[in-house]
Amino acid sequence: MKLKNLPNQGFVQVKARRLPHYDYSNDGAYALCICAQDRRREHFLDLPELKEILIQEWEKLPRRYSNAFIDIIVIMPDHLHSILLLDSAHSEKRTSVSNIVCGYKSNVTRRWRNLLTANKNEDETLKEVWQMSFYEHIIRQENDLEAQRNYMRNNPIKAQLEPIQNYVYNDHQCPYDSCEHIPFPE
């Protein structure tokens, strides 16, 4: 367990979410869930400028990280889902899932705060975008990949958000001709 120092609260134990001996820079597919700070529902959908930044920064990931590809992204009111594909065959440098998500969260936060400053918005509650960590699932086979895609696509429907095209982006932009080329871990 890690110890985190929270202001005015001392140290608290934070449960590790990652597999202890797994290399998250390994080639493969990863299902991700990244949550808004305090799961505030007003963040992602009621603030169209923030939603646009979320999409733009996610679409930039393959240019920033040459081993990263986006399969699908779904933006919900208080979180986003995505499938991130890592393939070092297209890159000299391997980057881990954590580094990619950290870079993404940092870039979104920086752009969002710059926009708030430019608009002279001093609402402190809007400045924090993200929860501290994120959730991931290592996709190990093709049927798992399809199950994750379907879960993500159906998430807006389950939450009764319509029309669905307002929430699902980059649906199945996999760089591979078929799933058989995705390097699933053993």
C-alpha positions as CSV (number, residue, x, y, z in Angstrom):
1,M,0.0,0.0,0.0
2,K,1.1,3.5,-0.7
3,L,0.8,6.3,1.8
4,K,-0.6,9.7,0.5
5,N,-0.3,12.9,2.4
6,L,-3.6,14.7,2.2
7,P,-3.7,18.4,3.3
8,N,-5.0,18.8,6.8
9,Q,-5.7,15.1,7.1
10,G,-2.3,13.5,7.5
11,F,-1.4,10.2,5.8
12,V,-3.9,7.7,4.5
13,Q,-3.5,4.3,2.9
14,V,-4.3,4.2,-0.8
15,K,-5.1,0.7,-2.1
16,A,-3.0,-0.2,-5.1
17,R,-5.1,-0.7,-8.3
18,R,-2.5,-2.2,-10.6
19,L,-1.3,-5.8,-10.7
20,P,2.0,-5.7,-8.8
21,H,4.2,-7.7,-11.3
22,Y,2.6,-6.7,-14.6
23,D,4.4,-4.3,-17.0
24,Y,1.8,-1.8,-18.1
25,S,3.9,-0.7,-21.1
26,N,3.4,-4.2,-22.6
27,D,1.7,-4.4,-25.9
28,G,-2.0,-5.0,-25.7
29,A,-5.4,-3.6,-25.1
30,Y,-6.5,-1.8,-21.9
31,A,-10.0,-0.8,-20.9
32,L,-9.9,2.5,-19.0
33,C,-12.2,4.5,-16.8
34,I,-11.2,8.0,-15.7
35,C,-13.5,9.8,-13.3
36,A,-14.2,13.4,-12.7
37,Q,-13.2,14.9,-9.3
38,D,-15.8,13.9,-6.8
39,R,-17.8,12.3,-9.7
40,R,-19.3,15.8,-10.3
41,R,-22.0,15.3,-12.9
42,E,-21.9,18.9,-14.1
43,H,-18.3,18.6,-15.4
44,F,-18.2,16.8,-18.7
45,L,-21.6,17.4,-20.2
46,D,-22.7,20.7,-18.9
47,L,-19.5,22.4,-19.9
48,P,-19.2,22.0,-23.6
49,E,-15.7,23.6,-23.7
50,L,-14.4,21.0,-21.3
51,K,-16.0,18.2,-23.3
52,E,-14.3,19.4,-26.4
53,I,-10.9,19.6,-24.6
54,L,-11.5,16.0,-23.4
55,I,-12.0,14.8,-27.0
56,Q,-9.2,16.8,-28.5
57,E,-6.6,15.7,-26.0
58,W,-7.6,12.0,-26.3
59,E,-7.3,12.2,-30.1
60,K,-3.8,13.7,-29.7
61,L,-2.5,10.7,-27.7
62,P,-1.3,8.7,-30.8
63,R,0.7,11.7,-31.9
64,R,2.2,12.2,-28.4
65,Y,2.8,8.5,-27.7
66,S,3.8,6.6,-30.9
67,N,3.0,3.2,-29.3
68,A,-0.6,4.3,-28.3
69,F,-3.8,3.9,-30.4
70,I,-7.4,4.7,-29.5
71,D,-10.1,2.1,-30.1
72,I,-13.1,3.9,-28.6
73,I,-13.9,6.7,-26.2
74,V,-17.2,7.3,-24.4
75,I,-17.7,10.4,-22.4
76,M,-20.3,10.1,-19.7
77,P,-21.5,13.0,-17.4
78,D,-18.9,12.3,-14.7
79,H,-16.3,9.9,-16.2
80,L,-15.0,8.6,-19.5
81,H,-14.3,5.1,-20.8
82,S,-11.8,4.2,-23.4
83,I,-9.9,1.3,-24.9
84,L,-6.2,2.1,-25.3
85,L,-4.1,-0.1,-27.5
86,L,-0.3,-0.2,-27.1
87,D,1.9,-1.6,-29.9
88,S,5.6,-1.1,-29.7
89,A,6.0,-2.3,-33.3
90,H,5.1,1.2,-34.4
91,S,7.5,2.9,-31.9
92,E,11.0,3.0,-30.7
93,K,9.8,4.0,-27.2
94,R,7.4,2.1,-24.9
95,T,5.2,4.2,-22.7
96,S,3.1,2.8,-19.9
97,V,-0.6,3.1,-19.5
98,S,-0.1,5.2,-16.3
99,N,2.2,7.6,-18.1
100,I,-0.2,8.1,-20.9
101,V,-3.2,8.7,-18.6
102,C,-1.2,11.0,-16.4
103,G,-0.1,13.0,-19.5
104,Y,-3.7,13.1,-20.7
105,K,-5.1,14.3,-17.4
106,S,-2.3,16.9,-17.1
107,N,-2.9,18.3,-20.6
108,V,-6.7,18.5,-20.1
109,T,-6.3,20.2,-16.7
110,R,-3.8,22.7,-18.0
111,R,-5.9,23.6,-21.0
112,W,-9.1,23.8,-18.9
113,R,-7.5,26.1,-16.3
114,N,-6.1,28.3,-19.1
115,L,-9.6,28.6,-20.5
116,L,-11.1,29.5,-17.1
117,T,-8.4,32.1,-16.6
118,A,-9.0,33.6,-20.1
119,N,-12.7,33.8,-19.3
120,K,-12.0,35.3,-15.9
121,N,-13.8,32.5,-14.2
122,E,-12.6,32.3,-10.6
123,D,-14.9,29.4,-9.5
124,E,-12.4,27.2,-7.6
125,T,-14.6,24.2,-7.7
126,L,-14.2,24.1,-11.5
127,K,-10.4,24.0,-11.4
128,E,-10.1,20.4,-10.3
129,V,-11.0,18.1,-13.1
130,W,-9.9,14.6,-12.1
131,Q,-9.9,12.1,-9.3
132,M,-6.5,11.0,-8.2
133,S,-6.2,7.7,-10.1
134,F,-8.0,5.7,-12.8
135,Y,-9.4,2.2,-13.3
136,E,-8.0,-0.2,-15.9
137,H,-8.7,-3.7,-17.1
138,I,-6.1,-5.7,-19.1
139,I,-8.0,-7.1,-22.1
140,R,-6.7,-10.7,-22.6
141,Q,-8.7,-12.0,-25.5
142,E,-11.0,-11.0,-28.4
143,N,-14.3,-11.8,-26.7
144,D,-13.2,-9.7,-23.7
145,L,-12.4,-6.8,-26.1
146,E,-15.8,-7.1,-27.7
147,A,-17.5,-7.3,-24.2
148,Q,-15.6,-4.1,-23.1
149,R,-16.6,-2.3,-26.4
150,N,-20.2,-3.3,-25.9
151,Y,-20.2,-2.2,-22.2
152,M,-18.8,1.2,-23.2
153,R,-21.2,1.7,-26.2
154,N,-24.2,0.7,-24.0
155,N,-23.2,2.9,-21.0
156,P,-25.0,6.0,-22.3
157,I,-28.1,4.0,-23.2
158,K,-28.1,2.4,-19.7
159,A,-27.8,5.9,-18.2
160,Q,-30.7,7.1,-20.5
161,L,-28.5,9.6,-22.2
162,E,-29.6,10.4,-25.8
163,P,-28.7,10.8,-28.6
164,I,-25.9,8.2,-28.2
165,Q,-23.7,10.0,-30.8
166,N,-23.2,12.8,-28.3
167,Y,-21.3,10.4,-26.1
168,V,-19.5,7.8,-28.2
169,Y,-16.4,8.9,-30.2
170,N,-13.7,7.1,-32.2
171,D,-15.7,4.0,-32.2
172,H,-13.5,1.1,-33.3
173,Q,-10.6,3.1,-34.7
174,C,-8.3,0.2,-34.1
175,P,-5.1,0.4,-36.2
176,Y,-5.3,-3.3,-37.0
177,D,-7.2,-4.9,-39.8
178,S,-8.8,-7.3,-37.3
179,C,-8.6,-8.2,-33.7
180,E,-6.3,-11.2,-34.5
181,H,-3.4,-8.7,-34.8
182,I,-4.0,-7.2,-31.3
183,P,-1.2,-8.6,-29.0
184,F,-3.2,-10.0,-26.2
185,P,-1.2,-11.0,-23.1
186,E,-1.1,-14.7,-22.2
